[in-house]
Amino acid sequence: MTAASSVAATPAGVAVPFPSLDWFRRLAERMNADRARHEHLGYVDCVAGFCVLDGAPDGGPFTVQVTFEEFAAVDVREASPADAGRADFTLEASLATWRRMIESIAAGGGRPALTQTLNHLSHAGTPIFVRSDDVLRADLYFRYNQSLQEFVNASASFATRFAR
């Protein structure tokens, strides 16, 4: 991760707010600490956007971009409108959808119910929509889906606090 994103601001043992940059940084820290698990799944080389459509304080979208290189998350940043083209794809969903998935991951000890996986929730384009301006870049989501699921599954290793 970049120097600006290498340390989560939320101390260990304290619930991490979702959505927040700290929450995604915590996932990146977990991924980077468990390299062997990710080596088993295979490399990931993409910039993934995670958008909570109603996650910003003003009720608008909150988007984080995570850059994956090989078996690590090397950069985590809040995306500005100017960053939109930087992501290979962006997963867009409401706070309620993200919350159900994260709560299912926690309840399953790191494994969500089959109906709460990224694959299931994005399969028909709803309630998670995969947005990309390029079909080849969008295909990276499907190529790396299991690794991305493991990335999000790491949320079971810490407490999450939802704003609403």
Buried (B, 14 or more C-beta within 10 A) or exposed (E): BEEEBEEBEBEEEEEBBBBBBBBBBBBBBBBBEBEEBBEEBEEBEBBBBBBBBBBEEEEEBBBBBBBBEEBBBBBBBBBEEEBBEEBBBBBBBBBBBBBBBBBBBBEBEEBBBEEBBBBBBBEEEEBBBBBBEEEEBBBBBEEBBBBBBBBBBBBBBBEBEBEE
